[in-house]
Amino acid sequence: FLKNISTIMAVAGISLLLRSVRLTSKFTSSSDIPLEFIKKNVKLRGRLRRLTEDVLEIEHIPITLPIISSWRKEPCGVLLVKLAGVELTKSGKVWLQKELKPSQLLWFQLLGKENSVLFCYLLVNKGRFFNVNLNEDILRRGLGKTVLVKGLNHDSKMYWKIHKRLLKAELTALKKGEGLWKEEYEKKSYLEKFKDSWGEYWKKDSYFKKIGSDFNLKKESYYDKFRSTCEAWKDSSLILKFRELMSRIHFRRK
């Protein structure tokens, strides 16, 4: 019995060790990352090494355990990461270059994968206890548009949660007329002015007045028909009997 217990404990110890090795492994390419990590949307820590137009080259920083890290040599390599659910504008790409510093530490949450590229939520530290979600921050500034997150299961709760947050951030920029929405905002205000001036034209023009009066007559005749139908329905025998019953109940209560 004791032998069986020691065997079980040994197997459990080995499995825990293997799991810890897996968690503390340094990933140098997207193929190194277990599929389970992407499905569970695991957050990883990394250091920015290079930033191209819309791809971040991030060096993964694994969890360090003294026992394991002492005898293991870390491989070299970077992960190719894109902002999930965001299509950057030219201004957005310039802003991102200025915002992120070389060798900056950041967290990236795995959401999807396409070929060798990972689509992630990026979290940048802005203080001791404050992290900024870069994806949402870019959309709030009007420096990008929302797109579908590639590689993320459309039936998952995470998919709808992510897109809800991204659309909310984009809507904030749209309401304020930030970034790329500034021009759209101006177009909208122009259309409002055009609508008002068209309304004034409607009032002045005799042809439109005639159409409007005809429409009002049709509308009135429609309401007359509806009213007469309601009156007929009120006077029906079934309704009258029901009303009589209710009045008798009310009288008896008194």
C-alpha positions in Angstrom: 0.0 0.0 0.0 2.8 2.4 1.0 4.6 1.4 -2.2 1.6 2.4 -4.3 1.3 5.8 -2.5 5.0 6.5 -3.1 4.5 5.6 -6.8 1.5 8.0 -7.1 3.4 10.8 -5.4 6.4 10.3 -7.7 4.1 10.4 -10.8 2.4 13.5 -9.4 5.8 15.1 -8.7 7.0 14.4 -12.3 3.8 15.8 -13.8 4.1 19.0 -11.7 7.7 19.3 -12.7 6.8 18.9 -16.4 4.1 21.4 -16.0 6.4 23.9 -14.3 9.0 23.4 -17.1 6.2 24.1 -19.6 5.2 27.3 -17.8 8.7 28.4 -17.4 9.7 27.6 -21.0 10.9 30.5 -23.1 8.9 30.8 -26.3 10.9 32.0 -29.3 8.2 31.4 -32.0 4.4 31.0 -32.2 4.9 27.3 -32.9 6.5 26.8 -29.4 3.3 28.0 -27.6 1.0 25.2 -26.7 -2.4 25.4 -28.3 -4.0 25.2 -24.8 -2.3 28.5 -23.9 -4.1 30.2 -26.8 -7.4 28.5 -26.1 -7.3 29.7 -22.5 -6.1 33.2 -23.4 -3.0 33.0 -21.2 -1.2 36.3 -20.4 2.6 36.3 -21.0 5.2 38.8 -20.1 7.7 40.1 -22.6 10.2 42.8 -23.7 9.8 44.9 -26.8 12.7 44.4 -29.2 11.5 46.0 -32.4 8.4 47.6 -33.8 7.6 47.7 -37.5 4.5 49.3 -39.1 2.0 47.1 -37.3 4.0 44.1 -35.9 5.7 44.0 -32.6 8.7 41.8 -32.1 8.6 40.7 -28.4 11.1 38.6 -26.5 9.2 36.4 -24.1 10.2 36.5 -20.5 9.2 33.2 -18.8 8.5 32.6 -15.1 11.8 31.9 -13.5 12.4 29.1 -11.0 15.8 28.9 -9.4 16.0 25.0 -9.6 15.1 24.9 -13.3 16.7 28.1 -14.6 20.1 27.3 -13.0 20.8 24.4 -15.4 18.9 25.5 -18.4 20.2 27.8 -21.2 17.6 30.1 -22.6 17.2 30.1 -26.4 17.2 33.3 -28.4 14.3 34.6 -30.6 11.3 36.9 -30.7 7.5 36.4 -31.1 5.6 38.3 -33.8 2.6 40.0 -32.2 -0.2 42.2 -33.7 -2.8 44.2 -31.9 -6.0 42.0 -31.8 -9.1 43.6 -33.3 -7.5 46.8 -34.3 -6.6 48.2 -37.8 -4.1 51.0 -37.3 -4.3 54.2 -39.3 -1.1 56.0 -40.5 -1.4 58.3 -37.5 -1.8 55.3 -35.2 1.4 53.7 -36.5 3.3 56.9 -35.8 1.7 57.3 -32.3 2.6 53.6 -31.5 6.3 54.2 -32.5 6.4 57.2 -30.1 4.4 55.5 -27.3 6.4 52.3 -27.0 10.1 52.5 -25.9 12.8 50.0 -26.9 13.2 47.2 -24.3 9.9 48.2 -22.7 8.3 45.5 -20.6 4.7 44.6 -21.4 2.1 41.9 -21.0 0.4 40.3 -24.0 -2.8 38.2 -23.7 -3.0 35.4 -26.3 -6.3 35.6 -28.3 -5.6 34.1 -31.7 -2.9 32.9 -34.1 -2.5 33.0 -37.9 0.6 31.4 -39.3 3.5 32.8 -37.3 1.7 35.9 -36.0 0.0 36.1 -32.6 -3.0 38.4 -32.1 -3.0 39.7 -28.6 -4.3 42.2 -26.1 -1.3 44.4 -25.1 -1.1 45.7 -21.5 1.5 48.5 -20.9 2.5 49.5 -17.4 1.8 53.2 -16.7 2.6 53.2 -13.0 3.0 50.8 -10.1 -0.6 49.7 -10.0 -1.9 51.0 -13.3 -1.9 49.1 -16.7 -3.2 50.5 -20.0 -4.9 48.3 -22.6 -3.1 49.5 -25.7 -5.8 48.1 -28.1 -8.6 50.0 -26.5 -6.5 53.1 -25.9 -5.7 53.3 -29.6 -9.4 53.1 -30.5 -10.4 55.7 -27.9 -8.0 58.1 -29.6 -9.4 57.5 -33.0 -6.1 56.0 -34.2 -7.6 52.8 -35.6 -10.8 50.9 -36.5 -12.2 47.7 -35.0 -11.8 44.5 -37.0 -12.5 40.9 -36.3 -10.0 39.1 -34.0 -8.3 36.5 -36.2 -8.0 33.0 -34.7 -10.5 33.6 -31.9 -13.5 31.2 -31.7 -16.6 33.2 -32.6 -18.8 31.0 -30.4 -16.7 31.7 -27.3 -17.6 34.2 -24.5 -14.2 35.8 -24.8 -14.9 36.7 -28.5 -18.1 38.7 -27.6 -16.4 40.2 -24.5 -13.4 41.4 -26.5 -15.5 42.9 -29.3 -17.9 44.6 -26.9 -15.0 46.3 -25.2 -13.3 47.3 -28.5 -16.6 48.7 -30.0 -17.2 50.6 -26.8 -13.8 52.2 -27.1 -14.3 53.0 -30.8 -17.7 54.5 -30.0 -16.1 56.9 -27.5 -13.8 58.2 -30.2 -16.7 58.5 -32.7 -18.8 60.5 -30.2 -16.0 62.9 -29.4 -14.8 63.2 -33.0 -11.3 62.0 -32.2 -8.6 61.1 -34.8 -10.0 59.6 -37.9 -13.5 60.3 -36.7 -12.9 64.0 -36.8 -13.7 64.2 -40.5 -16.7 61.8 -40.1 -17.9 64.0 -37.3 -17.7 67.1 -39.5 -19.6 65.2 -42.3 -22.3 64.3 -39.8 -22.7 67.9 -38.6 -22.8 69.0 -42.3 -25.6 66.5 -43.0 -27.5 67.9 -40.0 -27.2 71.4 -41.4 -28.3 70.1 -44.8 -31.3 68.4 -43.3 -32.4 71.7 -41.6 -32.0 73.7 -44.8 -33.9 71.0 -46.8 -36.7 71.3 -44.2 -36.9 75.0 -44.8 -37.1 74.4 -48.6 -39.9 71.9 -48.0 -42.0 74.6 -46.2 -41.4 77.2 -49.0 -42.0 75.0 -52.1 -45.7 74.8 -53.1 -45.2 71.4 -54.8 -43.9 69.8 -51.6 -46.7 71.5 -49.7 -49.3 69.9 -51.9 -47.7 66.4 -51.4 -47.5 67.1 -47.7 -51.2 68.0 -47.5 -52.2 64.9 -49.5 -50.1 62.8 -47.1 -51.8 64.4 -44.1 -55.3 63.7 -45.6 -54.3 60.1 -46.2 -53.0 59.9 -42.6 -56.2 61.4 -41.2 -58.4 59.0 -43.2 -56.4 56.1 -41.9 -56.8 57.3 -38.3 -60.6 57.7 -38.8 -60.8 54.1 -40.0 -58.8 53.0 -37.0 -61.0 55.0 -34.6 -64.2 53.7 -36.1 -62.9 50.1 -35.8 -62.1 50.7 -32.1 -65.6 52.1 -31.5 -67.2 49.1 -33.2 -65.0 46.8 -31.1 -66.1 48.6 -27.9 -69.8 48.2 -28.8 -69.5 44.5 -29.6 -71.8 42.1 -27.5 -68.9 40.3 -25.9 -67.2 43.5 -24.7 -70.5 44.9 -23.4 -71.2 41.7 -21.4 -67.7 41.8 -19.9 -68.2 45.4 -18.9 -71.6 44.6 -17.4 -70.0 41.8 -15.3 -67.2 44.0 -14.0 -69.7 46.7 -13.0 -71.8 44.2 -11.1 -68.8 42.9 -9.2 -67.8 46.4 -8.4 -71.4 47.2 -7.2 -71.5 44.1 -4.9 -68.2 45.1 -3.3 -69.7 48.4 -2.4 
